[in-house]
Amino acid sequence: MSTPQPSRAGSTPGHIAEAEHLGGGTQPTPLLSAVGLSLHYGKLRAVDDVSLTVDAGARHALIGPNGAGKSSLFAVLAGSTRATSGDVVFQGEDVSRENEVRRARRGLVRTYQHANLFLGLSVLENVCAAGERVSGHPLRPWPSRADRQIRARAAEHLDQVGLADRLAAPAASLSHGGDSSK
């Protein structure tokens, strides 16, 4: 398997811009890498020769117009769709021939973005609902220690994204992706 070569920012639409490592020295094994991934449906090239690396703890964005192949790329990486060609390496092991279930057992899964809110609840209550899901502990009418921890963690997250002053505001008052300083 060859070393992945990321595409450069400013390349044609649908390609991935990868941050370059600064400084010298050896780099740790990437958490995830893809080399020459393609997914073709007849003459349609949904994903065409994509290579990328993702280091542990890194965050990246994949942007492009509808139909650019973003969802198809994630389906190939997660194993729900088999690539026409190319390799997927996760935690240093080639998982290209593994199905979605085997990849999920390794920790390589795909999730979907859902921007649904409980409009009748406050901003804090909405984030607490997500905290309940993660912790496996439902909030109760009489707050327990776990409830207080969920609320404190939710408030921290809201502070990190500039919404600390909107904790009690109705979720319906937030704009989708708007300026959080209002």
Secondary structure by P-SEA (a helix, b strand, c coil): cccbbbbcccccccbbbbbbbccccccccccbbbcbbbbbcccccccccccccccccbbbbbbbcccccaaaaaaaaaccccccbbbbbccccccccccaaaaaaaccbbbbbbccccccccaaaaaaaaaaaaacccccccccaaaaaaaaaaaaaaaaaccccccccccccccccccccc
